[in-house]
Amino acid sequence: MRTKFRKRKAYGRLVVPFLSLICFSYFGFHALHGTFGLESASHLEVRRAELAAELAALEAEREALEKRVALMSDGSMEADMLDERARYMLNVARPDEVVYFIDRAN
C-alpha cells in the first residue's frame, strides 16, 4: 500500500537559514570593506587630514602673496623695488651686474 505523503528531506529545512547566512555575509562584508564601509571611512578621515594640512599651507602662501601685493598696490611702491621684482621675474640682468639668488624656502 502506498501513501501520498513523502518523508521530508533533511536539507529542505536548511534552505532558508542557508540563504539568510549568504545574505548576512554579503551585507556584512560590504559594511566593512565596501565603498562606504568602516574601512573606507578611516581612509577618508586620513585623506581629510592630509587635505586640511595642504589647505592650511596654501592659505598661508596666499596671505603672504596678498601682503606683497598690498605693498605694491598702495601707491607707495618705489621704482627700485619694481625694477628689482621685474628683473627677478623675467630673469634679466645688465651685463655689468652680478645677481645672487637666495632661496627663501629654506
PyMOL commands that set and color helices and strands:
alter all, ss='L'
color gray80, all
select helices_A, chain A and resi 10-33+38-73+79-90
alter helices_A, ss='H'
color red, helices_A
deselect
rebuild
show_as cartoon
